[in-house]
């Protein structure tokens, strides 16, 4: 049986911390909780489960806090949890079996992060695999009878364990402010963060959020080091900002650039919205159809499924074509 260190970073989590720890504490061999500046009872609650409660002066980087928590671990594996997570009885048992039967060559275990769409989070799927359990000290192994080489890729096991994500609220404001701060500090967003920022905006962003993000994604379009995916994301954000602010010339500038790269559902949906607002329903329907059936989404699946289908249903109902409207309504139900 392997040994596991639980590593958590927390701040003002008195409402959920005990719930999380009650569901996993007995599966852990060591519990490490790093507090980044709580002003409520979080640390008091944490001390009921472990003596290893540490203060960490917030640097503005979640990675710094995570690395500090990992540095305190001493067991074979590290389980990384957030305070708003929970394991139910079925998945606690799956975790216990995994712990007893874990093969030593496994470096990372992925688990399903579930219940993501219930809180207007930035995700496209209600359930997706995430790395959650890590070997603390990784062993490097030579492979190959001839032309031998050290195995560099980790051995990853995809488990069927589901972790319930049950946040008290939406972290959108915190996250968007962090992206804006990084840009002002001159820190370029890597490809992964660029994608996350675009998702947060398209799925949960409001007009002011898009306006604040506009110069950041404009910079992407003039950065020769950015890839095609990032360029397309930037076109979507800039075009949607122009739609919201009534900048028609800019909207067509960014949508044209995206369509020259074969387009995407988000761009087609934005054009549908433009023509619908211009009271040209037939032209709007063409672009909503393209969003739903002729292109793929690059940021938000809703812009490829529910949103354009809902718009098509409403347009055809307004045009008096009830049969067509009901057809699209049926497709919406199949998306749910």
C-alpha positions in Angstrom: 0.0 0.0 0.0 1.3 3.5 -0.9 1.5 6.4 1.5 -0.1 9.7 0.6 0.4 13.3 1.7 -2.6 15.6 1.3 -1.5 19.1 0.2 -3.9 22.0 0.2 -3.7 25.7 -0.1 -6.6 27.6 1.5 -7.9 31.1 2.2 -11.2 31.9 4.0 -12.7 28.4 3.5 -14.5 28.0 6.8 -17.7 27.1 5.0 -16.4 24.1 3.1 -13.0 23.0 4.6 -14.4 20.5 7.1 -16.7 19.0 4.5 -13.7 18.3 2.3 -11.5 17.0 5.0 -14.2 14.7 6.5 -14.4 13.0 3.1 -10.7 12.3 2.6 -8.7 12.7 5.9 -8.8 9.0 6.9 -7.4 8.0 3.5 -4.3 10.2 4.0 -1.1 9.5 5.9 -0.2 13.1 6.2 -2.2 16.3 5.9 -0.5 19.6 5.0 -2.6 22.8 4.9 -1.1 26.1 3.7 -3.0 29.2 4.6 -2.5 32.2 2.4 -4.1 34.8 4.6 -7.4 33.7 6.0 -9.4 36.1 8.2 -12.1 33.6 9.2 -12.0 30.3 11.1 -10.2 28.4 8.4 -7.0 27.8 10.3 -8.9 26.8 13.4 -10.8 24.2 11.5 -7.6 23.0 9.8 -5.9 22.4 13.2 -8.6 19.9 14.1 -7.3 17.6 11.3 -3.5 18.2 11.4 -0.7 19.9 13.2 0.9 20.8 9.9 -0.8 24.1 9.2 1.5 26.7 7.7 1.3 30.4 6.9 2.4 31.5 3.4 2.6 35.2 2.5 0.7 35.5 -0.7 2.9 36.4 -3.7 0.1 36.6 -6.3 1.0 33.2 -7.7 -1.0 30.0 -6.9 2.0 28.0 -8.1 4.3 29.5 -5.4 1.8 28.4 -2.8 1.3 25.0 -4.3 5.1 24.5 -4.5 5.5 25.5 -0.8 2.8 22.9 0.2 4.5 20.2 -1.8 7.9 21.0 -0.2 6.4 20.0 3.2 5.3 16.6 2.0 7.2 13.4 3.1 5.1 10.5 1.8 5.4 8.5 -1.4 2.6 10.3 -3.2 0.9 13.7 -3.0 -2.8 14.2 -3.3 -3.7 17.8 -4.3 -7.1 18.9 -3.2 -9.1 22.2 -3.1 -11.4 23.0 -0.1 -14.5 22.9 -2.2 -14.0 19.3 -3.3 -15.7 16.3 -1.8 -15.5 12.5 -2.2 -18.8 10.6 -1.7 -19.0 7.1 -0.2 -18.7 5.3 -3.5 -15.6 7.2 -4.6 -14.0 7.0 -1.2 -14.1 3.3 -1.6 -12.6 3.5 -5.0 -9.8 5.7 -3.6 -9.1 3.2 -0.8 -8.9 0.3 -3.4 -6.5 2.4 -5.5 -4.3 3.2 -2.6 -4.0 -0.5 -1.7 -3.4 -1.7 -5.3 -1.3 1.1 -6.8 1.4 -0.1 -9.1 4.8 1.5 -8.2 5.6 2.5 -11.7 2.7 5.0 -11.9 3.7 8.6 -11.6 0.4 10.4 -11.9 -3.2 9.3 -11.3 -6.0 11.3 -13.0 -9.4 11.5 -11.5 -12.7 12.9 -12.8 -13.5 16.4 -11.7 -17.3 16.3 -11.7 -20.3 18.7 -11.2 -18.5 21.5 -13.0 -21.4 23.0 -14.9 -23.6 23.6 -11.8 -21.9 26.8 -10.8 -21.3 28.7 -14.0 -17.7 27.8 -14.1 -15.4 28.1 -17.1 -15.6 24.5 -18.2 -17.2 23.0 -21.3 -17.8 19.6 -19.7 -19.5 18.6 -16.4 -16.9 15.8 -15.9 -13.3 15.7 -17.1 -10.1 14.0 -16.1 -7.5 15.9 -14.1 -4.2 14.9 -12.6 -4.7 14.7 -8.8 -2.3 12.2 -7.3 1.5 12.6 -7.9 4.5 10.6 -7.1 6.6 12.8 -4.8 10.0 11.6 -6.0 10.0 10.4 -9.5 12.4 7.6 -10.5 14.1 7.7 -13.9 14.4 4.4 -15.7 16.5 3.3 -18.7 14.5 1.6 -21.5 15.5 -0.3 -24.6 17.9 -3.2 -25.1 19.9 -1.1 -27.6 20.0 2.7 -28.1 18.8 2.8 -24.6 17.2 6.0 -23.3 15.8 7.3 -20.0 12.0 7.3 -20.0 11.0 11.0 -19.7 7.3 10.8 -20.1 5.5 10.0 -16.8 3.3 6.9 -16.4 -0.2 8.2 -16.1 -3.2 6.1 -14.9 -6.7 7.3 -15.6 -8.9 6.2 -12.7 -12.6 6.1 -12.5 -12.7 8.1 -9.2 -15.0 11.1 -9.3 -14.4 14.2 -7.2 -17.4 16.4 -6.6 -16.7 20.1 -7.1 -19.0 22.1 -4.9 -17.8 25.7 -4.7 -19.6 28.3 -2.6 -19.4 30.8 -5.4 -17.9 31.8 -8.7 -14.2 32.7 -8.9 -14.6 34.6 -12.1 -13.9 38.1 -10.7 -10.7 36.9 -8.9 -9.4 35.0 -12.0 -10.1 37.8 -14.5 -8.4 40.4 -12.2 -5.4 38.1 -12.0 -5.1 37.9 -15.8 -5.3 41.7 -16.1 -2.7 42.1 -13.4 -0.3 39.8 -15.2 -0.6 41.7 -18.4 0.0 45.1 -16.7 3.1 43.6 -15.1 4.4 42.6 -18.5 4.0 38.8 -18.0 3.0 37.1 -21.2 0.3 34.4 -20.8 1.5 31.0 -22.0 -0.7 29.0 -24.3 -2.6 27.2 -21.5 -3.4 30.4 -19.6 -4.3 32.2 -22.8 -6.9 29.5 -23.5 -8.3 29.5 -19.9 -8.6 33.3 -20.0 -10.5 33.1 -23.3 -12.8 30.4 -21.9 -13.6 32.4 -18.8 -14.5 35.4 -20.9 -16.7 33.5 -23.5 -18.5 31.4 -20.9 -18.9 33.8 -18.0 -17.6 37.2 -19.0 -19.6 40.4 -19.0 -19.2 43.6 -21.1 -16.7 45.2 -18.8 -14.6 42.0 -18.6 -14.3 42.0 -22.4 -13.4 45.6 -22.5 -10.6 45.1 -20.0 -9.4 42.0 -21.9 -9.4 43.7 -25.3 -5.9 45.1 -25.3 -4.5 41.8 -24.0 -5.9 39.8 -26.9 -5.1 42.6 -29.3 -1.5 42.1 -28.3 -1.8 38.4 -29.2 -2.7 39.3 -32.8 0.5 41.3 -33.2 2.7 38.6 -31.5 4.5 36.6 -34.2 5.2 33.9 -31.6 1.6 33.0 -31.1 0.1 29.9 -32.7 -3.0 29.5 -34.8 -5.2 28.4 -31.8 -4.2 31.5 -29.8 -4.8 33.8 -32.8 -8.3 32.3 -33.2 -9.0 32.8 -29.5 -7.9 36.4 -29.8 -10.1 37.0 -32.8 -13.1 35.6 -30.9 -12.5 37.8 -27.8 -11.8 41.0 -29.9 -14.8 40.4 -32.2 -17.2 39.9 -29.3 -15.8 43.0 -27.6 -16.6 45.0 -30.7 -20.1 43.5 -30.9 -20.7 44.6 -27.3 -19.4 48.1 -27.9 -20.9 48.7 -31.3 -17.6 48.9 -33.1 -18.8 47.4 -36.5 -15.5 48.0 -38.4 -13.5 46.2 -35.7 -16.0 43.4 -35.6 -15.6 42.7 -39.3 -11.9 43.1 -39.1 -11.6 40.3 -36.5 -14.3 38.1 -37.9 -12.7 38.3 -41.4 -9.3 37.4 -40.0 -10.8 34.4 -38.3 -12.8 33.3 -41.4 -9.6 33.4 -43.4 -8.3 30.7 -41.0 -11.4 28.6 -41.7 -13.4 30.2 -38.8 -15.0 28.6 -35.8 -18.4 28.4 -34.1 -17.8 31.4 -31.8 -17.1 33.7 -34.7 -20.1 32.5 -36.7 -22.3 32.9 -33.6 -21.0 36.5 -33.1 -21.9 37.3 -36.8 -25.3 35.8 -36.2 -25.8 38.1 -33.2 -24.7 41.1 -35.2 -27.2 40.4 -38.0 -30.0 39.6 -35.5 -29.3 42.9 -33.7 -29.4 44.6 -37.2 -32.9 43.1 -37.6 -31.8 40.8 -40.5 -33.1 37.5 -39.2 -32.5 35.5 -42.4 -28.8 36.5 -42.6 -28.5 35.9 -38.8 -29.9 32.3 -39.3 -27.2 31.6 -41.9 -24.5 32.3 -39.4 -26.2 30.6 -36.5 -26.5 27.5 -38.8 -22.8 27.7 -39.6 -22.0 27.9 -35.9 -24.0 24.8 -35.1 -23.3 22.6 -38.1 -20.4 23.8 -40.3 -17.7 24.8 -37.8 -16.2 23.6 -34.5 -15.8 25.6 -31.3 -12.4 26.6 -30.1 -13.3 28.1 -26.7 -16.9 27.4 -25.7 -19.0 24.4 -26.6 -22.2 26.3 -25.9 -21.4 28.5 -29.0 -21.5 25.3 -31.1 -24.5 23.7 -29.5 -27.1 25.3 -27.3 -26.7 29.0 -28.1 -26.9 28.9 -31.9 -29.7 26.2 -31.8 -31.7 28.4 -29.4 -31.2 31.4 -31.6 -32.3 29.4 -34.7 -35.4 28.2 -32.9 -36.3 31.8 -31.9 -35.7 33.2 -35.3 -37.8 30.6 -37.1 -40.6 31.0 -34.6 -40.5 34.8 -35.2 -40.7 34.1 -38.9 -43.7 31.9 -38.4 -42.0 28.7 -39.4 -43.1 26.7 -36.3 -42.0 23.3 -37.7 -38.4 24.5 -38.2 -38.4 26.2 -34.8 -39.6 22.9 -33.1 -36.9 21.0 -35.0 -34.1 23.1 -33.5 -35.8 23.0 -30.1 -35.6 19.2 -30.3 -31.9 19.4 -31.1 -31.4 21.6 -28.0 -33.0 18.9 -25.8 -30.5 16.3 -27.2 -27.6 18.5 -26.1 -28.7 18.4 -22.5 
